[in-house]
Amino acid sequence: MEIGAAFFTSITILITFTFLFNLIYKYAFQHTSDYVKQVAMIVGFIALGWLAMKFGVRYNGSAIFDLRNVPIIFATLVFRDPRTILAIGFGIALARFGINGMSASAFTAFCNISTLGIAGSILVGLYRRRPKWGYPVKATISLLTINALQVGGILAYGAVDRVNYATHILPYSLPATLLLGTFFLFIIRDFFLDQQRAVRLKETNEALEKRTRELLDSQKMLEEKAELILQASKYKSEFMANMSHELKTPLNSIILLSQMIGESEDGFRPEDNRRYANIIQASGEQLLHMINDILDLSKVEAGKMDIVWDILSLSDTVELLHRQMKPLAEVKNLEFRLSVEEDVPHTLLSDGLRLGQILRNLLVNAIKFTDGGYVALLVSTERPANGAGDSQVVFTVKDTGVGIEKSKQELIFEAFRQEDGSINRRFGGTGLGLSISLQLATLLGGTLSLKSEKGEGSEFSLRLPIVQALEASVSAKQTAAAFE
């Protein structure tokens, strides 16, 4: 009668506790971290084992029947980490001392339950290697193995009289334990499936959230690319409109003057002929300059721009630029300043044609956008502050012109873009010079930077490394001396 009442009491308490723990776990730990959930599950299983021992049947202070092994059996079906089963087993074993204190029977129960925990961890390791085994197979193996080990432990440790236990208790307690264990595992199977569904749902939600973020990022990236494509199309349309306008002016001059010369029966006066010839020549040079800009940009973007490295004389390069640009500045009544610092090296390893092209573009732009004041070409040496890296020669083109707004200082280096892209803008040109200059500077191993304020002029700085130039210069001198 006492064993039957203990059966009913134990299974009722276990089911009630499991139901309450399921509710608490579902609503109290739903949004907590995985670590907190894991700890809560372990504590719940240990409490379940303590309750089973608390309301079990005892004989001379020793438990002869309880469902302490059910939490360990169920844990082998829920968890996939053997260490978790060990923690639950040792936790229930330690909880045994809280029922009868430090006694021989409590120590015997501690050893028995610890053995069940070790066995459970071994079973979990086996289940991990057999992923195709379903819940019924695993439940059957765990139920039979853990119960067999518990009976063997009671007989081995001798906590109760072995003969009395084997003849009067075991025939009733073992079938009842197996039956109630099976019933309990069947009932809490819903909890197990619910946990599996929750895990799968969480994983699905996380995958969907990740996929949604990826789709949003992809959509944003596509929108940005579409905007860039639209902008590029707009800028190229503006460029083509500007180019047609720029090309028409010199072409019309050439065609009109050629037509006038051809239709004239009496001819022109010598001074008219010279003036028309000069206009035709200037228009032709303007056309050639625009065509060269377009061809240079195409070569750079296609990677076909050839760089011819040679040792240049900086003094000759600067003097040539001075002679070419000073007349253009004088036409606009601008002062053209030239300054070369004393520590600037005499030679530079670079491409003279491309270096001259960059500086001419910068100087022509400076003169074009300056109505009063001066245009200056400053050459100096810049050394790294911490002593690491190569020294650089710096070509600075400075003017007192219209300046450039900060919001537009990046776009002027892009192909087909100008600060003012309208056809009837004040200053003409293709708008390719700075883009070509920036890419040529990169090909020469240098950089091109800008400092400007609207209405206060601009300052473009071309920096090129000079260490290689110095070494090449020394090597060239040594080679020349050897031949002499």
Order of alpha helices (4+ residues) and beta strands (2+ residues): alpha-alpha-beta-beta-alpha-alpha-alpha-alpha-alpha-alpha-alpha-alpha-beta-alpha-beta-beta-alpha-beta-beta-alpha-beta-beta-alpha
